């Protein structure tokens, strides 16, 4: 380094700083894409790249919320079980299973 070196640092974490002999300082934007469609990719001038997970909450305690290929998905929390009805208590997100009569009055089948 000598007294003639140009300082191209723009003190912005969202740029790659370099110097071109013919055109001078170049402050190219950084690529913050993490190739994950379930994150929001952004850049903060002070801290650099951020990759924030997409909030897929539907605020329904009876669903499992997630992200699949950039799209929010909400699956029922309560699975279906043969010979039971299922429901979900919305206030607490708990599954309620009630047995039902599955007897088909056929001695040759397992009910």
N, C-alpha and C positions, 0 to 999 in steps of 0.2 A: 504494500500500500504506500502510495506517495501523496504529496499534496495536490496532485492533479486528478486523483481518482474521484469520480462522481458518486455521490451517495444517492442511490435510487430508492432507498427504503422509504415508502410512504406511510409506514407505521399502521398499515391496514392489514389485519390478519386474513382478509378475504382476497388478497392479491399476491401473486408471485412476482417479485421484483427482480428486474434484470436490466442490463444496459446493452444497447445495441450500438456498435461503433458508428453506424451511419445515421440512426434516428434518435439516439439518446435513451433516456429512461423508458422502460416498458413495465407497466403494472397490470399484468394479465389477471383476470378473475380466476380464483381457484375453483376446482370442480369438487363440490361437496356431495355429489351423488354417491350414496353408499350401495346402490343397486338393490336396495330393499324397498319394494313398493309399499310396504307398511310403515314407512317413516316419512316425515316431512323434512326435507333437506334444506338447510338455510345456512347463512353465514353471518356471524357477528363480527364487526370490525375490530373489536377488542379481544375476543376469545377464539375466533375462527369458526370452523364448521360445526354445525349442530345437526344431529339426526334424531329427531324426536318421534317416538312411536305414536302412531295415529291413535287417538282416543276413540274407541269403538263402543264405549259404554252406551247402552240404551236406557240405563237407569232402571232396568227391570230385574229384580232379584231372582226371577224365575228363568232367566236365560243365561247361557254361557256366551260371553262376547269375545270376539277375536277378529283377526284380520287375515284374509286369504287373497293373495295376489293384488293387494291394494284396495280390496273391497271389504267393508265390515260385514261380519256374519254374526247371527244371533241364533243359537240353537237352544231348543227346550232343555232345561236342566233335568226335568223329570223324564226318565226313560219309561218306555212301555214294557209292562210285564204281563204275560198271559194270565188270565183269570183275575186281573186286578184293574180297577180304574185308577187313573192317576190324575192328580191335580196339584197345583202349587199354591201355597199361601203367599200371596203377593207381598204382604207386609214384612215377612221374614225370609222369604225365598226357600221355604222348606217344602219338600215333596210329601204328599199325602197319598198313600196307597190303601184302597179299600178292596177287600176280596169280593169277588162276585161268583155266583153259582155257575159253574161251567159244566154241570152234569147234563149230558145229553140223553140220559136214560137208556144208554146202550151198554150192556155188560161187556161187550167186546172192545170197548175203547177205554183208554186211560184218560180220565178227566182231570 
